[in-house]
Amino acid sequence: MAKITVIVNPQAGNARHRKQIPALLTQLQALFTIDQIYYTARDGDARRISRGLPAEAWCVVIGGDGTLHDVVNGLQETGNHTTAVGYVPTGTGNDFARANGIPLRPDKAVAALARSRAQSRNVGKAISPELGTQYFINNFGIGIDARIVYDTNQSGLKTDLNRVHLGHFSYGINILRALREQQGFMSTWQGEHTHANQRTYLFVFTNHPFLGGGIRLFPDNRRDPQRLSLVAVNKAPWHILMPILANILSGKSRHPKQHLYQRRHFRFATAAHEHIQIDGEEFQTPVHVTLTQVPQQFWLAETE
């Protein structure tokens, strides 16, 4: 049996799966030898724990995307991209699981680990003088998506919906408020060429198509795992923005005013006062950031 380290966030998803954790650990013990179990109690615990993992370790994270984000950041900060990370999603959004074929039911995700192997996946890397170095498993967003994350995190709605297992709807419910209040702002960005944009509205740099608990930003057949994707929408009148939003929410993810760029390297800068979200964690502009991808080993089922 493989020997694993388990990192558990019992508060993930407003603790909606907390009562399941003993059963999940029992299920894991039937499949693997558990060397150590760590429970997180405060922000940053998962990052600190993962910094101490050896390169040859096998690690299973029971928590949400935020917990997985912290684990990956801890590994990357110590130059450890070879520790294989398995994921049992118990959070609200669980977009990394959606993007990588991991079952959303925790018990099924544990069972899937038995037929999984270490596979390399690219994660995002953002370097800026304002934010330092941040790694992201899902996305780095500036504009309306970060505003929605902020509104969602600051309201009690997410907590209330998590209690009835509907937390993934909290992001979508705050969209209309953000649409009404979010303004366009000035930015510059560079992919293949340098662009100055006075109507920046939605700018999401992402490793995969999913955002905000299953909202699809672009079709699977446009996904390029070897390149970072930028989904960009400029500020426009309501009669233009509403069809774009409807397409995204319906999963069609295609509209002439919704732009998709895919590059190995982007730069972005703005002095405007705007929200930033990195895997759902809140930050603020101004920012001058360079975005790339780096490899990390994950424990994933053989689906390719």
Protein Blocks (a to p, Z undefined) as FASTA:
>chain_A
ZZddddddfkgghlmmmmmmmmmmmmmmmmmccfbdcddfbehklmmmmmmpcfkbccdd
dddfklmmmmmmmmmmnopakbccddddfbfnommmmmnopafblklmmmmmmmgccddd
dddddddfklopaddfkbccehjklmmmmmmmmpmklmmmmmnopmmmmmmmmmmmmmmm
pccddddddfkbccddfkbfbdcddfbfbeehiiafbdfklpcfkbccddddddddfklm
mmmmmmmmnonopafklccdddfbdcdddfbdcdddeehiacdddddddddddddddddd
dfZZ
